[in-house]
């Protein structure tokens, strides 16, 4: 909960609630006796402040311990039980100083303490309910904003992917390759055309999906690399070693493809210096996909990258609530990208 909102809640809520309790407890006609009302309000303010501060700390402590939405029922049940105990203990602690000053008006008898604690449970429950309601509303607004941002980032990623596939350089290379392959009964030409169609098909099918299974993304990447293998041939060496446990995890659509595309776009791939590309996810660490490539930056040709693609992927994974960010590291001869894998979403009820 934002500190500013909480401060206003404290400064306005405590006096208002304490005055309401003081007015409720006064005998009939006491509103004409302002001195009696002020004394009653002062005592009520003392007790209300103590209860409020204790319950607020109790609520914040349980919220830090059980912050996730699926933990809300457990947090509320624990809050209910702890509130009863905390109210009883706070009643005793707050009554002790008043008993020392006014022992006749504030006796430490079990019956009176029990009655005071019982009465204090009503405003205590009201305060805790208000905190929970405010927190729920803030979470709802944050989730709505996050969903809007994710939709925008996903749309931009799909547009970037389509623009990349429609880039004149990409089309020029593929058309030249296709022209060289097409002959009567030429099976490689047919395969190339089918792979090209599969690339566009996947991009279109990925629209509207926040995540896809890694197995589907890898199948798409294999098709995508097949197009480039027709041009690079032995200049491109690809190794894929992904465990079954990792394949059932999810990724943002086209995120693995973007990492592969970056490797092809920004590095030399020649007979003398083949480009080695390795995609791995071990059974020991099924939550991370590594995309590694030999680092031989192009000195001419394609324009240098702007980094917007990687930034977009990082932002999408933040919005998807990934356990960690997309991490990259560079060594003397290698570029490594570590992409977090997401758990499969829970199936929707019919």
C-alpha positions as MATLAB code, in Angstrom:
seq = 'XXXXXXXXXXXXXXXXXXXXXXXXXXXXXXXXXXXXXXXXXXXXXXXXXXXXXXXXXXXXXXXXXXXXXXXXXXXXXXXXXXXXXXXXXXXXXXXXXXXXXXXXXXXXXXXXXXXXXXXXXXXXXXXXXXXXXXXXXXXXXXXXXXXXXXXXXXXXXXXXXXXXXXXXXXXXXXXXXXXXXXXXXXXXXXXXXXXXXXXXXXXXXXXXXXXXXXXXXXXXXXXXXXXXXXXXXXXXXXXXXXXXXXXXXXXXXXXXXXXXXXXXXXXXXXXXXXXXXXXXXXXXXXXXXXXXXXXXXXXXXXXXXXXXXXXXXXXXXXXXXXXXXXXXXXXXXXXXXXXXXXXXXXXXXX';
ca = [
       0.000    0.000    0.000;
       1.465    3.443   -0.865;
       2.813    5.247    2.207;
       0.972    8.489    1.387;
      -2.420    6.765    1.265;
      -1.690    4.902    4.492;
      -0.653    8.108    6.266;
      -3.887    9.798    5.287;
      -5.767    6.716    6.396;
      -4.081    6.864    9.807;
      -4.440   10.617   10.340;
      -8.088   10.653    9.304;
      -9.269    7.223   10.385;
      -8.024    7.138   13.969;
      -9.652   10.423   15.116;
     -12.887    9.640   13.285;
     -13.184    6.109   14.654;
     -12.234    7.161   18.188;
     -14.803    9.986   18.165;
     -17.490    7.583   16.926;
     -16.694    5.133   19.730;
     -16.638    7.927   22.328;
     -20.009    9.248   21.181;
     -21.456    5.739   21.165;
     -20.352    5.065   24.737;
     -21.637    8.324   26.234;
     -24.905    8.229   28.181;
     -27.995    9.944   26.773;
     -27.778   13.694   26.741;
     -24.038   13.748   27.279;
     -23.479   15.721   24.091;
     -24.357   18.774   26.095;
     -21.436   18.168   28.444;
     -18.450   19.007   26.251;
     -15.916   18.334   28.985;
     -17.241   14.798   29.438;
     -17.208   14.282   25.663;
     -13.619   15.496   25.359;
     -12.411   13.241   28.185;
     -14.207   10.261   26.659;
     -12.772   11.090   23.253;
      -9.258   11.369   24.678;
      -9.493    7.926   26.297;
     -11.029    6.468   23.151;
      -8.261    8.058   21.041;
      -5.647    6.451   23.305;
      -7.147    2.971   22.945;
      -7.965    3.342   19.233;
      -4.422    4.460   18.399;
      -2.946    1.503   20.262;
      -5.254   -1.050   18.649;
      -4.826    0.488   15.200;
      -1.004    0.516   15.317;
      -0.847   -3.076   16.581;
      -3.326   -4.366   13.985;
      -1.589   -2.470   11.204;
       1.767   -4.054   12.084;
       0.101   -7.458   12.342;
      -1.488   -7.034    8.906;
       1.755   -5.805    7.316;
       3.711   -8.697    8.829;
       1.301  -11.313    7.470;
       1.178   -9.532    4.110;
       4.963   -9.719    3.809;
       4.831  -13.401    4.768;
       1.935  -14.316    2.422;
       1.878  -11.718   -0.383;
       0.712  -13.810   -3.344;
      -2.960  -13.804   -4.437;
      -3.327  -17.554   -3.950;
      -2.159  -17.106   -0.334;
      -4.969  -14.634    0.481;
      -7.328  -17.181    2.165;
      -4.516  -18.449    4.365;
      -3.485  -14.889    5.258;
      -7.050  -13.917    6.196;
      -7.573  -16.978    8.406;
      -4.296  -16.343   10.215;
      -5.184  -12.669   10.494;
      -8.525  -13.517   12.103;
      -6.966  -15.775   14.738;
      -4.022  -13.481   15.435;
      -6.321  -10.437   15.714;
      -8.258  -12.009   18.595;
      -5.077  -12.773   20.531;
      -3.502   -9.409   19.711;
      -6.650   -7.535   20.769;
      -6.716   -9.323   24.133;
      -3.026   -8.673   24.774;
      -3.264   -5.037   23.670;
      -6.252   -4.464   25.960;
      -4.228   -5.543   28.976;
      -1.152   -3.518   27.967;
      -3.170   -0.346   27.312;
      -5.178   -0.671   30.528;
      -2.128   -1.037   32.804;
      -1.039    2.666   32.668;
      -4.631    3.870   33.175;
      -5.058    1.499   36.101;
      -1.973    3.018   37.704;
      -3.404    6.524   37.319;
      -7.096    5.797   37.926;
      -7.436    2.368   39.561;
     -11.096    2.917   40.433;
     -12.133    3.757   36.850;
      -9.911    1.137   35.191;
      -9.782   -1.980   37.403;
      -7.786   -4.986   36.236;
     -10.590   -7.504   36.626;
     -11.045  -10.351   34.189;
     -14.673   -9.494   33.440;
     -13.999   -5.857   32.571;
     -10.934   -6.700   30.483;
     -12.873   -9.362   28.600;
     -15.718   -6.937   27.929;
     -13.305   -4.268   26.699;
     -11.483   -6.723   24.436;
     -14.760   -8.039   23.061;
     -15.999   -4.542   22.279;
     -12.675   -3.605   20.677;
     -12.900   -6.533   18.258;
     -15.635   -4.746   16.280;
     -13.575   -1.696   15.216;
     -10.505   -3.927   14.919;
     -12.213   -6.172   12.375;
     -13.487   -3.065   10.557;
      -9.958   -1.640   10.285;
      -8.444   -4.916    9.072;
     -11.256   -5.296    6.530;
     -10.566   -1.790    5.222;
      -6.838   -2.554    4.856;
      -7.568   -5.787    3.005;
     -10.078   -4.038    0.737;
      -7.629   -1.239   -0.071;
      -4.862   -3.748   -0.774;
      -7.153   -5.802   -3.000;
      -8.134   -2.684   -4.951;
      -4.493   -1.620   -5.389;
      -3.574   -5.118   -6.605;
      -6.488   -5.097   -9.037;
      -5.351   -1.767  -10.484;
      -1.734   -2.977  -10.727;
      -2.773   -6.212  -12.451;
      -4.952   -4.295  -14.893;
      -2.073   -1.936  -15.707;
       0.333   -4.885  -16.061;
      -2.042   -6.677  -18.426;
      -2.336   -3.564  -20.588;
       1.456   -3.181  -20.705;
       1.917   -6.864  -21.537;
      -0.611   -6.636  -24.366;
       1.215   -3.607  -25.751;
       4.625   -5.249  -25.491;
       3.320   -8.448  -27.075;
       1.745   -6.541  -29.966;
       4.987   -4.632  -30.518;
       6.988   -7.884  -30.493;
       4.658   -9.406  -33.084;
       4.898   -6.290  -35.261;
       8.694   -6.327  -34.935;
       8.752  -10.007  -35.910;
       6.548   -9.421  -38.951;
       8.622   -6.413  -39.983;
      11.790   -8.456  -39.563;
      10.425  -11.219  -41.774;
       9.308   -8.646  -44.341;
      12.617   -6.803  -44.246;
      13.931   -6.377  -47.846;
      17.269   -7.925  -46.890;
      15.555  -11.048  -45.561;
      13.249  -11.347  -48.583;
      16.085  -10.682  -51.020;
      18.217  -13.480  -49.597;
      15.315  -15.931  -49.512;
      14.181  -15.126  -53.052;
      17.714  -15.592  -54.368;
      17.977  -18.896  -52.549;
      14.570  -19.961  -53.829;
      15.484  -19.036  -57.412;
      18.622  -21.168  -57.220;
      16.747  -24.149  -55.804;
      13.672  -24.277  -57.991;
      13.914  -26.924  -60.656;
      11.467  -29.552  -61.885;
      10.924  -32.145  -59.180;
      13.269  -30.300  -56.871;
      12.501  -31.529  -53.346;
      14.733  -28.965  -51.558;
      12.837  -26.131  -53.221;
       9.537  -27.546  -52.051;
      10.872  -27.946  -48.528;
      12.190  -24.385  -48.499;
       8.849  -22.952  -49.556;
       7.049  -25.014  -46.913;
       9.436  -23.806  -44.220;
       8.912  -20.219  -45.283;
       5.145  -20.695  -45.021;
       5.531  -22.321  -41.591;
       7.438  -19.286  -40.333;
       4.634  -16.911  -41.256;
       2.020  -19.325  -39.958;
       3.629  -19.485  -36.504;
       3.956  -15.706  -36.265;
       0.256  -15.313  -37.025;
      -0.818  -18.102  -34.657;
       1.271  -16.621  -31.835;
      -0.794  -13.437  -31.896;
      -2.918  -13.058  -28.792;
      -0.939  -15.612  -26.745;
       1.032  -14.389  -23.749;
       3.127  -17.591  -23.654;
       3.630  -20.741  -25.707;
       5.204  -24.109  -24.781;
       8.951  -24.160  -25.303;
       8.538  -27.256  -27.498;
       6.438  -25.224  -29.954;
       8.883  -22.313  -29.961;
      11.806  -24.686  -30.589;
       9.961  -26.323  -33.490;
       9.448  -22.854  -34.972;
      13.116  -21.952  -34.407;
      14.159  -25.173  -36.138;
      12.067  -24.188  -39.161;
      13.430  -20.648  -39.043;
      17.003  -21.956  -38.958;
      16.183  -24.330  -41.815;
      15.614  -21.307  -44.041;
      18.978  -19.882  -43.074;
      20.725  -23.241  -43.420;
      19.692  -23.268  -47.068;
      21.735  -20.090  -47.476;
      24.546  -20.632  -44.965;
      24.855  -24.413  -45.464;
      27.865  -25.683  -43.500;
      28.744  -22.149  -42.418;
      26.050  -22.463  -39.753;
      26.350  -25.215  -37.141;
      23.393  -25.643  -34.793;
      23.209  -27.838  -31.698;
      20.039  -28.255  -29.647;
      20.002  -30.124  -26.349;
      16.866  -29.367  -24.343;
      15.586  -31.720  -21.650;
      11.965  -32.970  -21.690;
      11.367  -31.195  -18.361;
      12.291  -27.872  -19.953;
      10.254  -28.449  -23.124;
       6.966  -28.395  -21.197;
       7.802  -24.989  -19.702;
       6.595  -21.831  -21.445;
       8.237  -18.837  -23.116;
       7.027  -15.581  -24.596;
       6.269  -16.134  -28.318;
       9.193  -15.326  -30.658;
      11.579  -14.671  -27.752;
      13.913  -17.588  -28.558;
      13.704  -16.717  -32.261;
      14.853  -13.164  -31.508;
      17.953  -14.449  -29.699;
      18.748  -16.720  -32.646;
      18.135  -13.892  -35.115;
      20.529  -11.633  -33.213;
      23.251  -14.268  -33.486;
      22.758  -14.584  -37.248;
      22.452  -10.853  -37.836;
      25.484   -9.625  -35.943;
      28.113  -12.367  -36.464;
      30.226  -13.646  -39.331;
      29.316  -17.067  -40.743;
      31.751  -18.319  -43.367;
      33.507  -21.494  -44.407;
      36.651  -20.339  -42.625;
      34.707  -19.147  -39.572;
      31.479  -21.130  -39.139;
      28.901  -19.687  -36.786;
      28.222  -22.159  -33.978;
      24.820  -21.799  -32.330;
      23.921  -23.848  -29.264;
      20.476  -24.000  -27.581;
      20.432  -25.927  -24.300;
      18.399  -26.478  -21.133;
      19.637  -29.203  -18.823;
      17.552  -31.456  -16.602;
      19.456  -30.051  -13.593;
      18.337  -26.486  -14.440;
      15.089  -26.806  -16.426;
      14.099  -23.237  -15.581;
      16.652  -21.557  -17.853;
      17.256  -21.820  -21.596;
      20.742  -20.927  -22.798;
      21.290  -19.594  -26.314;
      25.020  -19.416  -27.062;
      26.854  -18.386  -30.229;
      30.416  -17.798  -31.258;
      31.256  -14.110  -31.130;
      32.692  -12.811  -34.405;
      31.028   -9.417  -34.935;
      30.419   -8.254  -38.474;
      32.602   -5.326  -39.493;
      30.402   -4.383  -42.447;
      27.046   -5.141  -43.955;
      24.076   -4.999  -41.632;
      23.609   -1.968  -39.430;
      24.492   -2.394  -35.749;
      21.647   -3.443  -33.492;
      19.798   -0.926  -31.346;
      19.096   -3.324  -28.473;
      15.359   -2.640  -28.583;
      14.587   -6.300  -29.289;
      16.334   -7.538  -26.150;
      14.828   -4.683  -24.126;
      11.363   -5.654  -25.326;
      11.917   -9.295  -24.349;
      13.136   -8.236  -20.908;
      10.075   -6.066  -20.396;
       7.702   -8.825  -21.513;
       9.230  -11.265  -19.030;
       8.915   -8.704  -16.231;
       5.227   -8.333  -17.028;
       4.819  -12.107  -17.170;
       6.212  -12.366  -13.634;
       9.294  -14.422  -14.549;
      11.451  -15.646  -11.665;
      14.398  -13.760  -13.136;
      15.244  -11.408  -16.009;
      16.752  -12.207  -19.385;
      20.493  -12.158  -18.721;
      23.295  -11.817  -21.273;
      27.026  -12.137  -20.911;
      29.916  -11.715  -23.329;
      33.276  -13.489  -23.233;
      36.245  -13.220  -25.570;
      34.734  -15.619  -28.101;
      31.138  -16.247  -27.046;
      27.814  -14.491  -26.491;
      25.422  -16.193  -24.057;
      21.791  -15.323  -23.367;
      19.990  -16.966  -20.426;
      16.237  -16.903  -20.960;
      14.035  -17.728  -17.927;
      11.445  -20.423  -18.582;
       7.956  -19.865  -17.262;
       5.696  -22.447  -15.626;
       2.804  -23.705  -17.731;
      -0.319  -21.643  -17.013;
      -3.126  -23.297  -15.107;
      -5.871  -24.656  -17.401;
      -8.938  -22.468  -17.681;
     -12.199  -23.792  -16.317;
     -14.857  -24.397  -19.004;
];
